[in-house]
Amino acid sequence: MVAGLHLAAFGTSPFRVLPDETGPIMGNKLFVGGLKWEATEDDLREFFAEAGEITDAVVLHDRDTGRSRGFGFVTYATDEEAKAAVEKFNEADFMGRKLTVNEARQREDRSGGGGGSGGGRRDNW
C-alpha cells in the first residue's frame, strides 16, 4: 500500500492504482444532478467556473425525446478544483433547483441481464 492506495496487477498493465477504503481518490470529473430541463452546457460552464478551469461540461439528453435527463457532468482541469467545486456547489441553488454535486463514478456494467428463450414448455430435449 502506498499513501492510501493499493497497487494491484491487472491485464497487460503491471499495476493499476485502486482507491483505499479510507481515502478514495477525488477525480476531476463531477456528476451534477437536479438540473432543470432548460439548463445548457453553457449554463453549467458559467456557474461552475467560479471554482476553477472547466475543461468540459455536458448535459445528458434522452435519445428518444431529446429532452434533458436532468443531470450532467463537469470536468475541471485539476482534482483540487473539482474538490473545491463539490464543497461549494453540492446542495447549492442553480436555476431554482437544489443541485447534487459529487465525484463522477464509472458507469456500472449493465450487461448480463436480458435475453433468455422465454418460459415455454420444452417437450424434446
C-alpha atoms as one frame of an Amber mdcrd trajectory, in Angstrom:
protein
   0.000   0.000   0.000   1.312   3.450  -0.932  -0.141   6.555   0.803  -3.736
   5.340   0.901  -3.550   3.439  -2.396  -3.499  -0.254  -3.162  -1.418  -1.424
  -6.093  -2.786  -4.447  -7.888  -1.832  -6.346 -11.025  -4.380  -6.252 -13.873
  -4.336  -7.289 -17.540  -1.450  -6.103 -19.676  -0.544  -3.215 -17.373   1.566
  -4.469 -14.456  -0.104  -2.140 -11.930  -3.281  -0.160 -11.529  -3.940   2.247
  -8.690  -7.044   1.397  -6.668  -8.635   3.698  -4.095  -8.240   2.657  -0.485
 -11.407   2.381   1.630 -10.137   5.134   3.935  -9.338   7.715   1.262 -10.776
   7.415  -2.242  -9.079   9.434  -4.957 -11.013  12.548  -5.953 -11.304  12.666
  -9.729 -11.665  15.847 -11.711 -14.989  14.837 -13.319 -18.114  15.677 -11.338
 -21.682  14.405 -11.536 -24.236  17.225 -11.404 -27.808  16.171 -10.642 -31.023
  18.100 -10.130 -30.716  20.215 -13.270 -33.732  21.951 -14.763 -34.582  20.607
 -18.189 -33.757  24.026 -19.655 -30.150  24.003 -18.351 -27.469  24.017 -21.050
 -23.768  23.208 -21.174 -23.064  26.956 -21.284 -25.121  27.447 -18.111 -23.028
  24.767 -16.371 -19.747  26.259 -17.581 -20.681  29.740 -16.403 -21.932  28.628
 -12.975 -19.152  26.132 -12.179 -16.321  28.371 -13.475 -16.302  30.068 -10.052
 -14.381  27.053  -8.699 -11.761  26.766 -11.444 -10.970  25.996 -15.068 -13.653
  23.906 -16.783 -12.339  21.577 -19.486 -15.713  20.004 -20.343 -19.378  20.377
 -19.452 -22.206  18.224 -20.745 -25.932  17.882 -20.073 -27.292  14.459 -20.943
 -30.414  14.184 -23.099 -32.882  11.384 -23.703 -32.069   9.759 -27.024 -35.744
   9.364 -27.978 -37.256  12.696 -26.897 -34.152  14.917 -26.947 -35.222  16.325
 -23.563 -32.677  16.808 -20.796 -32.388  13.905 -18.363 -31.834  16.369 -15.504
 -28.166  15.627 -14.926 -24.791  16.211 -16.467 -21.059  16.238 -15.890 -18.490
  18.980 -15.352 -14.771  18.290 -15.741 -12.146  20.506 -14.140  -8.504  20.951
 -15.097  -7.365  19.642 -11.699  -8.576  17.365  -8.920  -8.196  20.230  -6.435
 -10.580  22.456  -8.406 -13.084  19.601  -8.618 -12.916  19.018  -4.869 -13.469
  22.729  -4.227 -16.472  22.669  -6.581 -18.077  19.759  -4.698 -17.704  21.651
  -1.429 -19.013  24.893  -2.939 -21.861  23.660  -5.156 -23.307  20.499  -3.583
 -26.840  21.433  -2.465 -26.439  24.936  -3.975 -29.333  26.641  -5.758 -28.989
  26.637  -9.557 -31.791  27.997 -11.727 -34.232  27.499  -8.848 -33.246  23.867
  -8.124 -31.028  22.326  -5.445 -28.034  20.604  -7.046 -26.426  17.305  -6.146
 -22.720  17.539  -6.963 -20.259  14.721  -6.313 -17.392  12.813  -7.855 -18.454
  11.065 -11.033 -18.282   7.300 -10.827 -17.708   4.969 -13.706 -20.959   3.658
 -15.102 -21.647   0.155 -13.846 -21.765  -2.701 -16.314 -25.376  -3.131 -17.372
 -24.852  -6.314 -19.381 -25.694  -9.845 -18.405 -29.401  -9.440 -17.751 -31.510
  -9.669 -20.862 -32.295 -12.453 -23.189 -33.454 -15.894 -22.451 -35.609 -18.076
 -24.618 -38.817 -17.479 -22.743 -40.793 -19.681 -20.448 -42.323 -22.069 -22.947
 -42.507 -25.775 -22.286 -39.925 -27.928 -23.932 -41.012 -31.429 -24.895 -37.979
 -32.518 -26.922 -34.547 -32.459 -25.432
